[in-house]
Amino acid sequence: MPEKPAQHWTESLFDSVSALYEMAHEYQIALRAAEVTASTVDFDRRKSHEGRIALEGRTSVYGRTYTRPPHDYALMLLSHTYGEAASLMRRRYTEASLLYASGAAWAVRSVHAGEQPPVVAFETDKDGDWIPHALHTPDLDRPDLDRYAGAAGLAAAYDTVRRCMDAGEYGEELAGREYVSEQEAGAMFDAHAEADGLADAAFAYGLLAQKAVSFVLLEPRRAREREIALARAEAQRTENA
């Protein structure tokens, strides 16, 4: 099978950002599915059957044969299993969304700096896990896109991500205190509630940053097209000489 022609860096970089989107989107779908599945065994919504079974060989503290409602037991186990799955998907979705958002922003920043990265690059930690790029530096949260109509929306999306991250840090700081007042407990609850929106906020930022990637690649792509046109013209001239 003939080898696939090597992509120009503008195409492979955009494909790299697109692949990060697909990863985050897959976890987004998985989380929604896990949450729906977990809701099917919610005890607040569903009444379990009252029938019971006897467990021979086991007795209660009163010396009676131990009984258990099997339907209730199944719902309890399923609730635990589905809840764990939803928690895992929520964590994966958050991680993937931050990688998507920071990777797209990194691509914008790199092209603005005159670089030609063929793909998005991430550092890894000691366990080999990918580390998202920082989302707090000025050139990431407000790219210099003077002619880009979506610049204001991108900046607003960043502000939402930053609020979620700050809320998470504040909530963790309060949770780590030895004593929390009633007012602080309320603030901690509110902070955790806002921090729960981080995954969706990062995903929304990533979508806008991906559009910005397309914008900053316009000129490099045009330059590439001009190079190809000139090469073809030169080849045609040489053939006709």
C-alpha positions as CSV (number, residue, x, y, z in Angstrom):
1,M,0.0,0.0,0.0
2,P,1.5,3.4,-1.0
3,E,2.3,5.7,1.9
4,K,0.0,8.5,2.7
5,P,1.5,11.8,1.6
6,A,2.8,13.8,4.6
7,Q,0.5,16.6,5.7
8,H,1.5,20.2,5.7
9,W,1.9,21.4,9.3
10,T,-1.2,23.6,9.0
11,E,-3.3,20.6,8.3
12,S,-1.7,18.2,10.8
13,L,-2.0,20.9,13.5
14,F,-5.6,21.5,12.9
15,D,-6.2,17.7,12.9
16,S,-4.4,17.5,16.2
17,V,-6.8,20.1,17.7
18,S,-9.8,18.3,16.1
19,A,-8.7,15.0,17.7
20,L,-8.6,16.7,21.1
21,Y,-12.2,17.8,20.5
22,E,-13.3,14.3,19.6
23,M,-11.7,12.9,22.7
24,A,-13.5,15.5,24.9
25,H,-16.7,15.0,23.1
26,E,-16.6,11.2,23.6
27,Y,-16.2,11.7,27.3
28,Q,-19.0,14.3,27.3
29,I,-21.3,11.7,25.7
30,A,-20.2,9.0,28.0
31,L,-20.9,11.2,31.1
32,R,-24.4,12.1,29.9
33,A,-25.1,8.4,29.3
34,A,-23.7,7.4,32.7
35,E,-25.8,10.1,34.5
36,V,-29.0,9.0,32.7
37,T,-28.2,5.4,33.6
38,A,-27.6,6.3,37.2
39,S,-30.9,8.1,37.4
40,T,-32.8,4.9,36.5
41,V,-31.9,3.5,39.9
42,D,-32.4,6.6,41.9
43,F,-34.2,5.6,45.1
44,D,-36.0,9.0,45.2
45,R,-37.6,8.3,41.9
46,R,-38.1,4.6,42.0
47,K,-40.0,2.4,44.5
48,S,-38.5,-1.0,45.1
49,H,-40.5,-4.2,45.4
50,E,-41.3,-5.1,49.1
51,G,-40.9,-8.8,48.6
52,R,-38.1,-10.4,50.7
53,I,-36.0,-13.6,50.7
54,A,-34.5,-15.6,53.6
55,L,-30.8,-16.2,54.0
56,E,-30.4,-19.5,55.7
57,G,-27.6,-19.7,58.2
58,R,-27.7,-16.0,59.0
59,T,-29.7,-14.7,61.9
60,S,-30.5,-11.3,63.2
61,V,-29.6,-10.0,66.6
62,Y,-32.9,-11.3,67.8
63,G,-32.1,-14.8,66.6
64,R,-34.5,-14.7,63.7
65,T,-33.6,-15.9,60.2
66,Y,-32.1,-13.0,58.3
67,T,-34.2,-11.7,55.4
68,R,-33.4,-9.2,52.6
69,P,-35.4,-7.5,49.9
70,P,-33.6,-8.6,46.7
71,H,-34.9,-5.8,44.5
72,D,-33.8,-3.2,47.0
73,Y,-30.4,-4.9,47.2
74,A,-30.0,-4.9,43.4
75,L,-30.9,-1.2,43.2
76,M,-28.4,-0.4,45.9
77,L,-25.6,-2.2,44.1
78,L,-26.5,-0.8,40.7
79,S,-26.8,2.7,42.2
80,H,-23.3,2.4,43.6
81,T,-21.9,0.9,40.3
82,Y,-23.5,3.5,38.1
83,G,-22.6,6.3,40.4
84,E,-18.9,5.3,40.3
85,A,-19.1,5.1,36.5
86,A,-20.6,8.6,36.4
87,S,-17.9,10.0,38.7
88,L,-15.2,8.5,36.6
89,M,-16.7,9.9,33.4
90,R,-17.1,13.3,35.0
91,R,-13.4,13.3,35.9
92,R,-12.3,12.1,32.4
93,Y,-14.5,14.6,30.8
94,T,-13.0,17.4,32.8
95,E,-9.5,16.3,32.1
96,A,-10.2,15.9,28.4
97,S,-11.9,19.3,28.2
98,L,-9.0,21.1,29.8
99,L,-6.6,19.3,27.4
100,Y,-8.8,20.4,24.5
101,A,-9.1,24.0,25.6
102,S,-5.5,24.5,26.5
103,G,-4.3,22.6,23.5
104,A,-6.3,24.8,21.1
105,A,-5.2,27.9,22.9
106,W,-1.6,26.7,22.7
107,A,-1.9,26.2,19.0
108,V,-3.2,29.8,18.6
109,R,-0.4,31.2,20.7
110,S,2.3,29.1,18.8
111,V,1.1,30.3,15.3
112,H,1.0,33.9,16.6
113,A,4.6,33.5,17.7
114,G,5.6,32.5,14.2
115,E,6.1,28.9,15.0
116,Q,5.0,26.0,12.8
117,P,4.1,23.1,15.2
118,P,2.9,20.0,13.3
119,V,0.8,18.9,16.3
120,V,-0.2,20.0,19.7
121,A,2.4,19.1,22.3
122,F,1.9,18.4,26.0
123,E,4.2,17.7,28.9
124,T,3.6,14.5,30.9
125,D,3.9,13.9,34.7
126,K,5.8,11.1,36.4
127,D,2.9,8.7,35.7
128,G,2.9,9.5,32.0
129,D,-0.4,11.5,32.2
130,W,-0.8,14.5,29.9
131,I,-0.5,17.9,31.6
132,P,-2.8,20.6,30.2
133,H,-1.2,23.9,29.3
134,A,-1.7,26.8,31.7
135,L,-4.8,28.9,31.0
136,H,-3.9,31.9,33.0
137,T,-1.3,33.7,30.9
138,P,-2.5,36.8,29.0
139,D,-1.6,35.5,25.6
140,L,-3.7,32.4,26.2
141,D,-6.8,34.0,27.6
142,R,-6.9,37.0,25.2
143,P,-5.1,36.0,22.0
144,D,-4.0,39.0,19.9
145,L,-6.7,38.5,17.2
146,D,-7.4,42.1,16.2
147,R,-9.3,41.1,13.0
148,Y,-11.0,38.1,14.6
149,A,-14.8,38.6,15.1
150,G,-14.8,35.9,17.8
151,A,-12.2,37.4,20.0
152,A,-14.7,38.9,22.5
153,G,-16.5,35.6,22.8
154,L,-13.2,33.7,23.4
155,A,-12.2,36.1,26.1
156,A,-15.7,35.7,27.8
157,A,-15.4,31.9,27.6
158,Y,-12.0,32.1,29.3
159,D,-13.4,34.2,32.1
160,T,-16.0,31.5,32.7
161,V,-13.3,28.8,32.9
162,R,-11.3,31.0,35.2
163,R,-14.2,31.5,37.6
164,C,-14.9,27.8,37.7
165,M,-11.2,27.1,38.5
166,D,-11.0,29.8,41.1
167,A,-14.2,28.5,42.7
168,G,-12.8,25.0,42.9
169,E,-9.6,26.2,44.5
170,Y,-11.6,28.3,47.0
171,G,-13.9,25.4,47.8
172,E,-10.9,23.1,48.4
173,E,-9.2,25.7,50.6
174,L,-12.4,26.0,52.8
175,A,-12.8,22.2,52.9
176,G,-9.2,21.9,54.2
177,R,-9.8,24.1,57.2
178,E,-10.1,22.6,60.7
179,Y,-13.2,24.7,61.4
180,V,-15.7,26.1,59.0
181,S,-18.4,28.5,60.1
182,E,-22.0,28.2,58.9
183,Q,-21.4,31.1,56.5
184,E,-18.2,29.6,55.2
185,A,-20.0,26.2,54.8
186,G,-22.6,27.9,52.5
187,A,-19.8,29.6,50.6
188,M,-18.0,26.2,50.2
189,F,-21.2,24.6,48.8
190,D,-21.6,27.5,46.4
191,A,-18.0,27.3,45.3
192,H,-18.2,23.5,44.7
193,A,-21.4,24.0,42.7
194,E,-19.8,26.6,40.4
195,A,-16.6,24.4,40.1
196,D,-18.8,21.6,38.8
197,G,-19.3,23.6,35.6
198,L,-15.6,23.5,34.8
199,A,-15.8,20.6,32.3
200,D,-18.6,22.3,30.2
201,A,-16.9,25.7,30.5
202,A,-13.6,24.3,29.2
203,F,-15.3,22.4,26.4
204,A,-17.1,25.6,25.3
205,Y,-13.8,27.5,25.5
206,G,-12.2,24.8,23.4
207,L,-14.9,25.1,20.7
208,L,-14.2,28.8,20.3
209,A,-10.4,28.4,20.5
210,Q,-10.6,25.8,17.8
211,K,-12.4,28.3,15.6
212,A,-9.6,30.8,16.4
213,V,-7.1,28.1,15.3
214,S,-8.8,28.1,11.9
215,F,-8.5,31.9,11.7
216,V,-4.8,32.1,12.6
217,L,-4.1,29.3,10.0
218,L,-5.7,31.3,7.2
219,E,-2.5,33.2,6.2
220,P,-0.1,30.2,6.5
221,R,-2.5,28.1,4.4
222,R,-2.7,30.9,1.8
223,A,1.1,31.1,1.8
224,R,1.2,27.4,1.2
225,E,-1.2,27.6,-1.7
226,R,0.9,30.4,-3.2
227,E,4.0,28.2,-2.9
228,I,2.2,25.3,-4.6
229,A,1.0,27.6,-7.4
230,L,4.4,29.0,-8.0
231,A,6.0,25.5,-8.0
232,R,3.4,24.3,-10.6
233,A,4.0,27.4,-12.7
234,E,7.8,26.8,-12.6
235,A,7.3,23.2,-13.5
236,Q,5.1,24.1,-16.4
237,R,7.6,26.7,-17.6
238,T,10.4,24.2,-17.4
239,E,8.4,21.6,-19.3
240,N,7.6,24.1,-22.1
241,A,11.2,25.4,-22.4
